[in-house]
Amino acid sequence: MSLREIDKMSLTILMDNYSDMLLPSSSSAIRARILMNETSYLFPIAEHGFSAMIKICYNDSSKKNILLFDTGVSENGVIYNAELFGIDFRTIEAIILSHGHMDHCRGLVSVLKRMLKPTDIIVHPDAFLKRWVVFPDGKKQKMPTLDENELRNYGAILHKLKDASFFPLINETESYDKNQDHHLLMITGQIPRETSFEKGFPPQYKEEDNDHEKCLVPDPLVSDDQALVANIKYKGLVIITGCGHAGIINTINYAKKLSGINKIYAILGGFHLMGDVVFQEAIEPTVKELQKADPTYIIPCHCTGWIGTNRIIDTMPEKFIQSAVGTTFNF
């Protein structure tokens, strides 16, 4: 699939697990300043969730394409931070959900209420499944579920797409090949699972009807997990994940396969290396494969965890950039 080279992309972290208002800025990472004016201070909130606003810019034009990737875990966390940063949700053209887990989509209705217009939402069909977490001791916890009717009532135009697609969306009657100039951003859709060490989310189950009774069926892969891919001119691919349940290495390999581009400029997002032993066992092989991928920048966020992040710092310190709520990354 042909992916257009873009001149510049900026990504502002609206929600992440970490906030630090004293981090220094650099050419690639512009940090939010703690002092707004003589009497006002900027203190965004951090939560166990993820959300980022993405701007695609052009050197020869003032035109920008703006989209939102995920909406955080609480109803109003992203709203609060966006207001602090002066972000107007009405400028956003589309929302892309990495997957259907609550730490990435629970703020969606609140965002839609502030957009005040019909809005395209690109999401994998499985994001609407009714899911549970079943713990080793047998205890069960139902996960919040996206409500299609509620979303539509607030202006959502749902595009439930399993396979790879592009932003901006292309008219169904048109051909991707004939419209490659429009291919600013690729949404991977469902990512093939090929590595042996990336195991998805083993405690996850889904509800199914069996002989008119509801039963729980293992659903460890989180098949709705998808990533964003951009091709920065002269630099290579920027790959953006939500949780990375598909595995960050599976995601990188699929992005390269879809785009036909092997050069990686930046990897940003959750790598899901935090949690119990299943995830921690994936840290060393993941770091080894990240070294082979050789991106210019690695920016672990959200569910990567301190152990995984520190291994990345230990092995690739020159590539690591710390994420924090309010940071704008310029690619």
N, C-alpha and C positions, 0 to 999 in steps of 0.2 A: 504494500500500500504506500503510495507516494505521500510524503509528509513535507509540507512546504517549509523552507528555511524562514525563520523569523528574525527580525533585527534585535529585538530585546523583549525579555519577559521579566516582570517583577512579581514577587509573591510575598504577601504580607500575612504573617501568622496572626490570626484572630483568636485562636484558642490552641493551647498546648498544655502539657502537664507542668510547665515550668515558666516562671516569670522572674526576670532579673533586670532591674532598671539601671544597673551600673555597668553593664557590659559595654565595652568600647565599640564604636563603629569602625567599619573598614569599607573598602571600595565595593565589596560584594555583599556586605551585611550592614544595613543602616538601622541602628537601634533607636527605639522610641526614647525621647528625652523625658527625664523625670519632672523637669520644671517647664510648665506650660507658659506661665507669665509670673509676675512678681508675687502673686498671691495664690496661684493655682498649681497643683501638682497632678501628675499623671500616674495613677496606680491601677493598671489593668489587673484582671483576675485570671488565675490559671486553674484549670480543672483537668480531670482525667478524660480528655477528649481531644478532638482535632478539628480545626477549620482554617482555611486559607483563602484569601482573595487573590486572584491571579489577573494581571493586566498584560495583554500582548500589545506591544508598541511598535511603531514604524518610524524609521529614520526620516522618511520623506513626507511625513504626514502627521497631523495632530490627532488623527483617528486612533482610537484604542478599542480593543475588545476586552470586556471585563466579565469574569465569571467567578462563581463561588464553589469551592470544593469542600464539602462537608459542613456541618453546622453545630458541632459540639455536643456535649452531653446534657447540659441543663437547658431549660426553656429559654433563659434570658442571658446566659453568660456571653454568648457571641454578640448579642444586642448591646449589652453594657460596654464591651470592649470597642465595638464598632463606633458607638457614639463618642467615646473618648478619642478615638483616632480620626473623627470627622468623616467617617465613611457613610455615604448615602446608598442604601440598598437599591434604590430605584435605578441606579446606573448599571446594575448587574443584569447581564443578558440571559444567563442560564445558570442552573445549579447542577453540579454533578456529585453524586453520592458514591463514595468508595465502596460502601456495603451497608447492610441494614442494621448494624449494631447500634445501640442507643448512644454510645459515646461519639458517634459520628453523624447522627441525624435527629436527635431529640429536640434540637433548636429549630428544626425546619419550619414548623407551623408559625412560630414567632417571626422568623425571617420573612415568610410569605406575607404575613399581615402587614409588614412594613414596606413591602415592594409595591403594593397597590396597582398591580398589573398582572395579566396572564404571564406565566413564566415557565419556560421549558425546564423540565427536570429529567436528567439522563441517569438511569438506574438499571441495574440488572434485575430481572424478574424475581429472583430468589430473595431479594432484599425485603420482600413482603411476607416471607414465611413466618409462621408462628413457631418460635424457638424457645428452647429451655437449656439451662446449664444443669448437668447432673454431676454432682460432686462425688469423689471416691467413697465417701461414707454413705452414699445413697440419697442424700438430701437433694432436693430439686428447687430450682429458682426459675420462674418464668421471665423471659426477657420482654421488654416493651416492644410493641409492634407498630410499624407504620400503617396508618389508616388511609387507604386510597381515597375514599369518599371525602374525608376531612381535608386532605390535601387539595383535591379538586375544588372543594368549596372555597378555598382561599386562593384559587387562581392557578394551581399547578397544572401544567400540560405534561402528562407523564409519558416518557419514552422508555419503555421497558425493553432494553436491548441486551441480548446475551453475548453477541459477537462484537468485535471491534467496530468502533464508529468514530466520527470526527466532530469537533466543534470548529466553526458553527455547523449546525445540523444541515444536511443537504436534503433537498426535496426528494421524496421517494421515487419520483419518476426520472431523476437524473442519475448519471453514472459517476461513480467516484473518480474514474480515470479522466473523464472530461472536465472535472471540477477540482483538479488537484491544487489550483491556486487558493481554494477555500480551506484547504486542510491545515489549519493553524495548530490544532491540538488533537492528538489521538487519545481516545479512551480505549483501553485495551479490551474491555469486556472480560469474559471468563478466561482465566489464565491457566494454561496446562500445568499440571504438577509432575515434574520430572526428577527433581532431586530426591534423595533418600532421607535427608535430614530435616526437610521442611514439611511438617505434618499438619498444618492447618490449626484447628482449635479442637482437640480431641474431646473435651467435655460437652460439646454442643450436640443437642438433639433437636429434631423438628417434629411437630404434630402432624399425624396423618390419620385419615379415617380408615378403619379396618373393621368391616362387618358392622357398620353403623356405630362403632365405638372409636374414641380417640385413643391413639397410642403414640408413644414416643419412639422415634427411629433415629439411630445414630446419623449425625450430619456433620462430621468433623472437618470437612474441607472448606466450608464457607465459600461456596462456589461463586457467590456474588462479589467477592473481593476483586476490585479492579483498580487500575492505576492510570495516571495521565502521562503523556509523553509529548515533549516539544523538541523541535530541531532548531537549535540556535546557530545562526550563520557563523561559519568558521570555527565553531566550538564543539558541536556534537549534541547528543541527546541530554535533555533534562527529564528525569523520571521522578514522578511525585506519587507517593503511596499514602494511604490512610492508615491502616494497621499493618498491611503487608501479610495478611493471613495466607496468601498464596505462596509466601516466601519471597524475600527480596531478591534472591538469586533467580528463582523461577521468573520473577517479574522482569528483571534485567534481561534475561535470555529471550523472553517473549517480546519485549520491546525492540530488541535488536532484530529479531526475526521478522516482526511485522513491518518495521521501518526500512530494513535493509541497511541500517547504519550501525556500525560497530563501535564508533567513538562515543564515549560517555563523558559528558561535561559535569553533570551533578546528579546526585541521588538524594532526595529529600523526603522525609516522612517517617511513619512508624515502620519498624522492621520486626516487630513482635518477638523480641528476644528476652522479654521479662516474663516472670511467672515461675511455674514449677520446673521440675527436672527436664521435661520434654522440650521446653523452650531453651533452657540453659545448655542442653546438649548440642543445640544447633549453633551456638555462638562461635565456636572455633572453626567448624567448616564454613560458616557464613563469612567470617572475617577472611579466611583463606581465599574464598572465591571473590570477595570484594577486592582483594589485592590484585587478583588476576584481571578483574574488570577495569581496574586502574582509572577511576573517575578523577577529574580535577578536584571536585569537592564532594565530601560526604557530610550530610546534615541529618543526623538521627533525631527523631522527634518522638513524642507521645509514648508509645508502648515499647520502644527499643530497650529501655531499662538501663540502669547505671552500670551493671556488669558488662553488658554488650557494648554500651557507649564507651566505657573505659578501655575495652579491648581494641576498639577502633582507634581511640586516641593513642594507645600504646604502640600499635602497629603502623598507623598511618597519620601521625600528628600533623603533617603538612597539608593533609587533605580535609581534616576535620574543621567544621564550623559549628559552634553551639547555637542551637535554636532557643528562642524565648518568645513569649507572647509580645507582640508589637514590633518584632523585627521584620524589616523588608529586605528580602534577598533579591539582588539584581543580577540577572543572567543575560 
